[in-house]
Amino acid sequence: MSFIDNLLSFENPWGNNTPNKDKDQGRSRPSNTNSDIDGLIKRGQEKIISFLTKGNNRPAKDNTPINPSPVVLAFFIGLIFVWLATGFYTIDTDEEGVVMRFGKHNRTATPGLNYKLPSPIEAVEKISVTRINKEMIGLKAFPRKINIDNNLDETDSSNPKESQMLTGDENIIDMHFFVQWYIKSAKDYLFNIKDDIGESTIKVSAESAMRQVVGRVKISEALSEQRQEIEQRAKNILQEILDSYNSGIEVVNVGILYSYVAPEVRDAYRDIQSAKADKEREINEAFAYRNDIIPRARGEAQAIIEEAKAYKESAIARATGEAERFKNIVSQYQNAREATKKRMYIETMEHVLKDLNKVIVDKSVAGKSVPFFSINELMKKSYDK
């Protein structure tokens, strides 16, 4: 008979025979229930002792020391060793082990071979602390295509409940972004936020941080001008939120994959962008005109200045020469008045008549000839000059 059979084959405390309904009618049960339970426990102990002492030829009810069977003793010792051996475990280089004793944190195990008290006394939870994890916000799945500007092409995998955000100037945009993070404290992560929806804590916190940042900027800034600044500010706010939870998480990066206006305001936004493009074109044309006209004006101004300087030097030199010439004439006039007058008269007439058409007539025939002037010839000469 097996050990279980011997253990279960104890005598019924109310008798070995099945109670006879006819005989037992009117008979009451024993009033002392505690005595019956004690007797049941005692009989069970005797059965166990009898099984352990089988083959020792020693009665089980005497008061002498009990020597159990060597085979049974070795079996139980082996079970104990196997149970204790289940406490050995290994931790990988990228992991930390959180050891819990009766569900309460006891210690943190380092990589390598470790030992814990076997279950159910102690348990260990292995958590990767170097792996970079990623959360996608605004998408039902990872994008199928990303263009050369690192912007996500709009697909049917978008999740409007997560992606649509309100800007500071009350416009709606679709924004898809990701969060990269790792676990810096396995204990805090395990006991504070890790559960069946542990990753959702990070996702919801990231969405809240991004909405807070986008709600403070204009749509133009959210789409292009302050994109990197928005990513950095969202990262800082997300880290503050997770630290307030004692989550044990370090945020590595927040990156925007795709951002564009929502369909409801897309046409108006395109008109605005077209107007901005026209504005930029006009500004560029104005700058080009300025860059062309200003150097030319400066060159012309410099030429005029140089010409004025030359005229100044020429006028001064000419005036100086005239003054010296006048001084010489005065000196000569004082020495020979008539000769000087005649010379000055001749020079003056020479200067006046130099460019005129002249006909010289001898005095002896001046009264005998009739002057004839060809008007056409005179006019032609005048035009030629």
C-alpha positions as CSV (number, residue, x, y, z in Angstrom):
1,M,0.0,0.0,0.0
2,S,1.3,3.4,-0.9
3,F,2.0,6.3,1.5
4,I,-1.1,8.1,0.4
5,D,-3.2,5.0,0.8
6,N,-1.9,4.4,4.3
7,L,-2.4,8.1,5.2
8,L,-6.0,8.0,4.0
9,S,-6.9,4.6,5.5
10,F,-7.4,5.9,9.0
11,E,-10.3,4.6,11.1
12,N,-13.5,6.6,11.3
13,P,-13.7,8.1,14.7
14,W,-17.4,7.2,14.9
15,G,-16.7,3.6,14.1
16,N,-15.5,1.4,11.2
17,N,-18.9,0.2,10.2
18,T,-21.2,2.2,8.1
19,P,-24.0,3.5,10.3
20,N,-27.2,1.6,10.2
21,K,-30.1,3.9,9.8
22,D,-32.4,1.7,11.7
23,K,-30.0,1.2,14.6
24,D,-28.9,4.8,14.7
25,Q,-32.4,6.3,14.7
26,G,-32.9,8.1,18.0
27,R,-29.2,7.9,18.8
28,S,-27.5,11.2,19.3
29,R,-23.9,12.1,18.3
30,P,-21.2,12.4,21.0
31,S,-21.4,15.7,22.6
32,N,-17.6,16.2,23.0
33,T,-16.6,17.3,19.4
34,N,-13.1,18.4,20.4
35,S,-12.2,14.9,21.7
36,D,-13.2,13.4,18.4
37,I,-11.0,15.8,16.5
38,D,-8.0,15.1,18.8
39,G,-8.6,11.4,18.2
40,L,-8.7,11.9,14.5
41,I,-5.4,13.8,14.5
42,K,-3.8,11.2,16.8
43,R,-4.8,8.3,14.5
44,G,-3.4,10.1,11.5
45,Q,-0.1,10.6,13.3
46,E,0.1,7.0,14.1
47,K,-0.5,6.0,10.5
48,I,2.4,8.3,9.3
49,I,4.7,7.0,12.0
50,S,3.7,3.4,11.1
51,F,4.6,4.0,7.5
52,L,8.0,5.7,8.3
53,T,9.0,2.9,10.7
54,K,8.0,0.0,8.4
55,G,10.6,-2.6,8.5
56,N,12.2,-1.6,11.8
57,N,10.2,-4.2,13.8
58,R,9.4,-1.6,16.4
59,P,6.0,-0.8,17.6
60,A,4.8,2.7,16.7
61,K,3.1,3.4,20.0
62,D,6.0,2.9,22.4
63,N,8.0,5.8,23.8
64,T,11.3,4.9,22.3
65,P,13.0,7.1,19.6
66,I,11.7,6.6,16.1
67,N,14.1,5.7,13.3
68,P,12.5,6.3,9.9
69,S,13.3,4.1,6.9
70,P,16.6,5.2,5.2
71,V,15.0,5.2,1.7
72,V,12.2,7.4,2.8
73,L,14.6,9.7,4.7
74,A,16.8,10.0,1.6
75,F,13.8,10.7,-0.6
76,F,12.7,13.6,1.7
77,I,16.2,15.0,1.9
78,G,16.5,14.8,-1.9
79,L,13.2,16.8,-2.2
80,I,14.6,19.4,0.1
81,F,17.8,19.8,-1.9
82,V,15.8,20.0,-5.2
83,W,13.6,22.6,-3.6
84,L,16.6,24.6,-2.4
85,A,18.3,24.3,-5.8
86,T,15.4,26.1,-7.5
87,G,16.6,29.3,-5.9
88,F,19.6,29.7,-8.3
89,Y,19.0,32.0,-11.2
90,T,21.0,34.2,-13.6
91,I,20.7,37.8,-14.6
92,D,21.8,39.0,-18.1
93,T,24.2,41.9,-18.5
94,D,21.4,44.2,-19.7
95,E,19.0,43.3,-16.8
96,E,18.5,43.9,-13.1
97,G,16.6,41.5,-10.9
98,V,14.1,42.7,-8.3
99,V,13.9,40.2,-5.5
100,M,10.7,40.1,-3.5
101,R,10.2,38.3,-0.2
102,F,6.5,37.5,0.3
103,G,5.7,40.2,-2.3
104,K,7.8,42.9,-0.6
105,H,10.9,44.3,-2.2
106,N,14.0,42.9,-0.5
107,R,17.0,43.6,-2.7
108,T,18.1,44.2,-6.3
109,A,20.2,41.5,-8.0
110,T,23.1,42.3,-10.3
111,P,24.1,40.5,-13.5
112,G,25.5,37.0,-13.1
113,L,24.6,34.0,-11.0
114,N,22.4,34.8,-8.0
115,Y,20.5,32.9,-5.4
116,K,17.2,33.5,-3.7
117,L,15.1,31.6,-1.3
118,P,12.9,29.1,-3.2
119,S,9.3,29.8,-4.0
120,P,7.0,30.8,-2.4
121,I,9.3,32.6,0.0
122,E,11.1,34.7,-2.5
123,A,10.5,35.6,-6.2
124,V,12.5,37.5,-8.7
125,E,11.4,39.8,-11.6
126,K,14.0,40.4,-14.3
127,I,13.8,43.8,-16.0
128,S,15.9,45.1,-18.9
129,V,17.6,48.4,-17.9
130,T,19.6,49.1,-21.0
131,R,17.2,48.5,-23.8
132,I,15.8,51.6,-25.5
133,N,12.0,51.3,-25.7
134,K,9.8,53.3,-28.1
135,E,6.3,54.6,-27.8
136,M,4.4,55.8,-30.9
137,I,1.8,58.5,-30.2
138,G,-0.8,59.4,-32.8
139,L,-0.5,56.1,-34.7
140,K,-2.2,52.8,-34.6
141,A,1.0,51.2,-36.1
142,F,4.4,52.2,-37.2
143,P,4.3,54.4,-40.3
144,R,4.7,52.7,-43.6
145,K,6.6,55.5,-45.2
146,I,8.7,58.5,-44.1
147,N,9.7,61.1,-46.6
148,I,13.1,62.8,-47.0
149,D,12.2,65.6,-44.5
150,N,11.7,63.0,-41.8
151,N,8.0,63.7,-41.9
152,L,5.5,60.9,-41.7
153,D,3.3,60.6,-44.8
154,E,-0.4,60.6,-43.8
155,T,-1.8,57.1,-43.7
156,D,-4.9,55.3,-42.5
157,S,-2.9,54.2,-39.5
158,S,-3.4,57.6,-37.9
159,N,-5.2,57.8,-34.6
160,P,-7.1,61.1,-34.5
161,K,-7.8,60.9,-30.8
162,E,-4.1,61.0,-30.0
163,S,-2.8,63.0,-33.0
164,Q,-5.2,66.0,-33.2
165,M,-4.0,68.9,-31.0
166,L,-5.1,72.5,-30.5
167,T,-2.4,75.3,-31.0
168,G,-2.2,78.5,-29.1
169,D,-3.9,80.4,-32.0
170,E,-6.8,78.0,-31.9
171,N,-5.9,75.9,-34.9
172,I,-6.0,72.2,-35.1
173,I,-3.0,70.1,-36.2
174,D,-2.3,66.5,-36.7
175,M,1.0,65.5,-35.0
176,H,2.6,62.0,-34.8
177,F,5.6,61.6,-32.6
178,F,7.6,59.0,-30.7
179,V,9.2,58.7,-27.3
180,Q,12.4,56.8,-26.6
181,W,13.1,55.7,-23.0
182,Y,14.8,53.2,-20.8
183,I,14.4,52.0,-17.2
184,K,16.9,53.5,-14.8
185,S,15.5,52.1,-11.6
186,A,14.0,48.6,-11.9
187,K,12.5,48.8,-8.4
188,D,10.6,52.0,-9.0
189,Y,9.4,50.9,-12.5
190,L,8.2,47.5,-11.2
191,F,6.3,48.8,-8.1
192,N,5.1,52.2,-9.3
193,I,3.9,51.9,-12.9
194,K,4.5,48.4,-14.4
195,D,1.3,46.6,-14.8
196,D,-0.8,45.2,-17.6
197,I,-1.0,48.7,-19.1
198,G,2.4,49.9,-17.9
199,E,3.5,51.3,-21.2
200,S,0.2,53.3,-21.5
201,T,1.4,55.4,-18.5
202,I,4.3,56.7,-20.7
203,K,2.1,57.1,-23.7
204,V,-0.5,59.1,-21.9
205,S,2.1,61.2,-20.2
206,A,3.8,61.9,-23.5
207,E,0.6,62.9,-25.1
208,S,-0.2,65.3,-22.2
209,A,3.2,66.9,-22.4
210,M,3.0,67.5,-26.1
211,R,-0.5,69.0,-25.9
212,Q,0.8,71.3,-23.2
213,V,3.7,72.5,-25.4
214,V,1.6,72.8,-28.6
215,G,-1.1,74.7,-26.8
216,R,1.4,77.6,-26.2
217,V,2.6,78.1,-29.7
218,K,1.2,79.3,-33.0
219,I,0.4,76.9,-35.8
220,S,3.3,78.1,-38.0
221,E,5.7,77.5,-35.1
222,A,4.3,74.1,-34.4
223,L,4.7,73.0,-38.0
224,S,8.2,74.2,-38.8
225,E,9.8,77.2,-37.1
226,Q,10.1,75.9,-33.5
227,R,9.9,72.1,-34.1
228,Q,13.2,71.3,-32.3
229,E,12.3,73.5,-29.4
230,I,8.9,71.9,-29.1
231,E,10.6,68.4,-29.0
232,Q,13.0,69.5,-26.3
233,R,10.3,71.2,-24.2
234,A,8.0,68.2,-24.5
235,K,10.9,65.9,-23.4
236,N,11.5,68.0,-20.3
237,I,7.8,68.1,-19.3
238,L,7.5,64.4,-19.8
239,Q,10.5,63.7,-17.6
240,E,9.0,65.9,-14.9
241,I,5.7,64.0,-15.0
242,L,7.4,60.6,-14.9
243,D,9.7,61.7,-12.0
244,S,6.6,62.8,-10.1
245,Y,5.4,59.2,-10.3
246,N,8.7,57.8,-9.2
247,S,8.5,55.7,-12.3
248,G,12.2,54.9,-12.6
249,I,12.2,55.9,-16.3
250,E,14.7,58.1,-18.2
251,V,13.4,59.8,-21.3
252,V,16.1,59.6,-24.1
253,N,14.4,61.5,-26.9
254,V,11.1,62.9,-28.2
255,G,10.9,63.2,-32.0
256,I,8.1,64.6,-34.2
257,L,7.5,62.3,-37.2
258,Y,4.7,64.2,-38.9
259,S,2.9,67.4,-38.3
260,Y,0.4,69.2,-40.5
261,V,-2.9,71.0,-40.3
262,A,-6.1,69.1,-39.8
263,P,-8.3,68.6,-42.8
264,E,-10.8,71.1,-41.4
265,V,-8.5,74.0,-41.7
266,R,-6.2,72.8,-44.5
267,D,-7.5,75.0,-47.3
268,A,-7.2,78.2,-45.2
269,Y,-3.7,77.2,-44.1
270,R,-2.7,76.7,-47.8
271,D,-3.9,80.2,-48.6
272,I,-1.9,81.6,-45.7
273,Q,1.2,79.7,-46.9
274,S,0.7,81.0,-50.4
275,A,0.4,84.6,-49.1
276,K,3.6,84.0,-47.1
277,A,5.4,82.8,-50.2
278,D,4.3,85.9,-52.1
279,K,5.5,88.0,-49.2
280,E,8.9,86.3,-49.2
281,R,9.2,86.7,-52.9
282,E,8.5,90.4,-52.7
283,I,11.0,90.8,-49.9
284,N,13.6,89.0,-51.9
285,E,13.0,91.1,-55.0
286,A,13.3,94.2,-52.8
287,F,16.5,93.0,-51.4
288,A,17.8,92.2,-54.9
289,Y,16.9,95.7,-56.1
290,R,18.5,97.3,-53.0
291,N,21.7,95.3,-53.6
292,D,21.8,96.5,-57.2
293,I,20.9,100.1,-56.8
294,I,22.8,101.0,-53.7
295,P,26.3,100.0,-55.0
296,R,25.6,101.8,-58.3
297,A,24.4,105.0,-56.5
298,R,27.5,104.8,-54.3
299,G,29.7,104.5,-57.4
300,E,28.1,107.4,-59.1
301,A,28.3,109.5,-55.9
302,Q,32.0,108.7,-55.6
303,A,32.5,109.7,-59.3
304,I,30.8,113.0,-58.7
305,I,32.9,113.6,-55.7
306,E,36.1,112.9,-57.6
307,E,34.9,115.1,-60.5
308,A,34.2,117.9,-58.0
309,K,37.6,117.5,-56.5
310,A,39.2,117.7,-59.9
311,Y,37.2,120.8,-60.8
312,K,38.1,122.3,-57.5
313,E,41.8,121.8,-58.2
314,S,41.4,123.0,-61.8
315,A,39.5,126.1,-60.8
316,I,42.0,127.0,-58.1
317,A,44.9,126.5,-60.5
318,R,43.2,128.5,-63.2
319,A,42.4,131.3,-60.8
320,T,45.9,131.3,-59.5
321,G,47.2,131.5,-63.1
322,E,44.9,134.4,-63.9
323,A,45.9,136.2,-60.8
324,E,49.6,135.8,-61.7
325,R,48.9,136.9,-65.3
326,F,47.1,140.0,-64.0
327,K,50.0,140.8,-61.8
328,N,52.4,140.5,-64.7
329,I,50.1,142.7,-66.9
330,V,49.9,145.4,-64.1
331,S,53.7,145.3,-63.9
332,Q,54.1,145.7,-67.7
333,Y,51.4,148.4,-67.8
334,Q,53.2,150.4,-65.3
335,N,56.4,150.2,-67.4
336,A,54.8,150.7,-70.9
337,R,51.3,151.9,-70.9
338,E,50.6,152.3,-74.7
339,A,52.3,149.1,-75.7
340,T,50.5,147.2,-73.1
341,K,47.1,148.6,-74.1
342,K,47.7,147.8,-77.7
343,R,48.8,144.3,-76.9
344,M,45.8,143.7,-74.7
345,Y,43.5,145.1,-77.4
346,I,45.0,142.8,-80.0
347,E,44.8,139.7,-77.7
348,T,41.2,140.6,-76.9
349,M,40.2,141.0,-80.5
350,E,42.0,137.8,-81.3
351,H,40.1,136.0,-78.7
352,V,36.8,137.5,-79.8
353,L,37.2,137.1,-83.5
354,K,38.9,133.7,-83.5
355,D,35.8,131.7,-84.2
356,L,34.0,134.2,-86.5
357,N,33.9,134.3,-90.3
358,K,36.0,137.3,-91.3
359,V,36.5,139.2,-94.6
360,I,39.6,141.4,-94.6
361,V,39.4,144.4,-97.1
362,D,42.3,146.6,-97.8
363,K,41.8,150.2,-96.8
364,S,42.6,151.5,-100.2
365,V,39.8,149.7,-101.9
366,A,37.3,149.7,-99.0
367,G,35.2,152.4,-100.6
368,K,35.2,151.0,-104.1
369,S,33.9,147.5,-103.5
370,V,30.4,146.3,-102.7
371,P,30.2,143.8,-99.9
372,F,28.5,140.5,-100.9
373,F,27.7,137.9,-98.3
374,S,26.3,134.4,-99.2
375,I,23.8,133.7,-96.4
376,N,23.7,130.0,-97.2
377,E,27.4,129.7,-96.9
378,L,27.5,131.6,-93.7
379,M,24.6,129.5,-92.3
380,K,26.4,126.3,-93.4
381,K,29.6,127.3,-91.7
382,S,27.7,128.1,-88.6
383,Y,26.0,124.7,-88.6
384,D,29.3,122.9,-89.2
385,K,30.8,124.6,-86.2
